[in-house]
């Protein structure tokens, strides 16, 4: 399974916000640090805000921060929210399925089981888990040591 860039970038934005958890950050900062176009980030931040993963403040002194603790945001939930479709094969679409072998094919069951297992694994990990290496992430993002608030992590 391949995630869209939209979901990949969403997870990166959340990791950036987790590293900077005690302060507001801007789309411009994230764009520069992650090398993602500002216009694309605007859409991502809007979607993450609507879903409650980010809290946003408009205006000259505005910015964004996590909408809830990193330990309460699972990777599985973010992926489910940001991905539009998990239809792996035609027969997953009950309305548009025109496959003539669906009634006798075991592929749908196998792929359905695999998809459930995929999400079972993603649901075990939180944003706090994937952003656990705060110091290393901060260095890679070009943040100085004074800009590295620690995120309190609760490991499962």
N, C-alpha and C positions, 0 to 999 in steps of 0.2 A: 504494500500500500504506500502511496506517495501523498504527502500532505501538500496543499497548495502553498505558494509563497506567502499568501495572506495569513495563513495559520502559522507558518514558520516565523514570519516577522512579528506576529502577535505575541508569540512566546518570547521572542527576543526583547520586545518592548516591555513585557512584564518582568523579565529578568533585569533589565536596566532599572526599572522602577523599584524592584526589590533591593537592588544594590544601593539605591539612593532613597531608601524608604522613609527617612525622616524629613524629607524636603520635597518641595515642588520641583519638577523638572519640566523642560519645554520640549516640544516637538523638534525644534531646531537643534537642541543639544543631542537628542536621540538620533536624529538624522545624521549629524556629523559623526557621532561615536560609532554608529552601526553601518554607516554608508548606505542608507536607504533613503530614497527620494522623499522629500518633505510631503509632497502631494499624496503619495501612497500612505505615509504615516498618518495623515489627517484622517483618512478613511478608517484605518486600523484603530486609531485612538477613539474615534467616534463609536465604532462597534464595541470595543472593549469597555467604554464608558456605559453604553446602553446595557451591556450585560452585567454591569456592576463590578467588573474586575478593576476598573480605574475610576477614580474620582477626579473630575476636571473642574478647573476654575478659569473662567474667561477673563480677558482684560490684560492690561499692561503688566500687571504683577501676577498674572495667572500662571497656570501650569497644570501638571497632572501628578498624581501619586496613586499608589495602590488603593483600591476601594475597600479592601479587607486584608487581613494579615496574610502574608505569603503562605503560611502553614495551612490556610483554609482554602487555597486555590489549587485544585488538582489539575494535572496536565490533561487527564481524560476529559474533564469538564470543559476546559478551554478548547480542546480539539473538537469536541462535539458541537460547541457553540460556534466556532469560527468556520468549520467545514460545512459546505452546503449540501453535500451528498456523499453517502457511503454505499451507494449502489455499485457493487463490485462487478456484477454481471447483469445481463438483461433480465434474468428471472427474479432479481431482487425488486424489480418494479412491477408490482402486482397489476397495475392498470395498463402499462405499456408493453407487457411481456408478450412477444409473438413467437417465442422459441417453441418449436414443435416437439422437442424432447423433454420439456419440463416435467411432465407427469412421471417419467421414468428415470430422470437424471438425479444423481446424488450430489452433484456439484454444489447446488444451492445450500444444502445442509452442511457440507464440509466448509464452504467459504463463510457461512453464517457462524459456525463454531469458531473459525479462525478470527473473525471480526470481534466476536465476544471476548475471546482470549486476549486479543490486542488491547481492547479497552480495559479489561481486568488488570493488565499490567500498567497501563497509563494511569489508571485510577489509584494505584498504590503510591504514586509520586506526586509531591506538591511542588509548587513554585519555590518554596523554601529549600526543597531537596535539590532542585536543578540549579539553584543560584547559591548553593552552599559554599562554594569557593569564592567568597566575597573579595578577598585580597587579590587573587589572581584575576577575577573578573574586572575589578576596579583598574588594575594595571592595563589590561587589554583594552579597556574602554577609554583609557587616557585620563582617568580621574586621579587627582592627587590624594595622598593619604589623609588629608583633612576633609576630603569629600566622601569618606567611606563609612557611613553609619552602618552599624551592625544590625542585621535582621535576626530576630529571635526565631530559631528554627525548632520545630517539633518533629522529629523523625518518627516515622512509623515502623 
